Amino acid sequence: EAGVAQSPRYKIIEKRQSVAFWCNPISGHATLYWYQQILGQGPKLLIQFQNNGVVDDSQLPKDRFSAERLKGVDSTLKIQPAKLEDSAVYLCASSIPFSRAYGYTFGSGTRLTVV
Amino acid sequence: RKEVEQDPGPFNVPEGATVAFNCTYSNSASQSFFWYRQDCRKEPKLLMSVYSSGNEDGRFTAQLNRASQYISLLIRDSKLSDSATYLCVVNPQGSSNTGKLIFGQGTTLQVKP
């Protein structure tokens, strides 16, 4: 079974620029999550989708971050404009739906550096 | 107070040692608990789920104390390959389980020859 695919792996941008990340979940997984992991911290949930609907976006900085999941499959996360504090690894995960026994599997992440 | 708290360490232990990590959580309605392992510059990976009765997987033993809202991970006979960051993870929802996971900041383990 193919895992969660993310791209790009790395991105360096200047502050105030825009950036977009892409995630392709495991086939058939209805639930998709975007997490932000700042160096030295654990991952923090930004947004959760169930199919193409948003379940939880309470911690998404909506003034600069946006996310969509068209057709309930792939998802993109965008930052516009980026700030220095957005430097982090952005992790995507998926599940069908959440398993109390197995949690869920993360993609390898996109490492963003804002300079 | 953080929702999930861990001692960040680092824990530096010799090969063969037994090491224990502790974690506390604030939401008493939490239903699911996990330990994830994260290697340097890699994504977190599920190490084991934690059940009320306690569970063991080889050299790893996880315990849950709901009354004290406390989770532990014991690693016996440490190997060099156990060097990583161990993340305590809690699913805070009760019956309306949406899968949101709350991660602790992680405890770093370094096993030395």
Interface residues (C-beta under 8 A of the other chain):
Chain A: T31 Y33 G40 Q41 G42 P43 K44 L45 Q48 Q50 V55 D56 L91 S95 P97 F98 R100 A101 Y102 G103 Y104 T105 F106 G107 S108 G109 R111
Chain B: V4 P8 Q31 S32 F34 Y36 R41 K42 E43 P44 K45 L46 S49 L87 V89 N91 N97 T98 G99 K100 L101 I102 F103 G104 Q105 G106
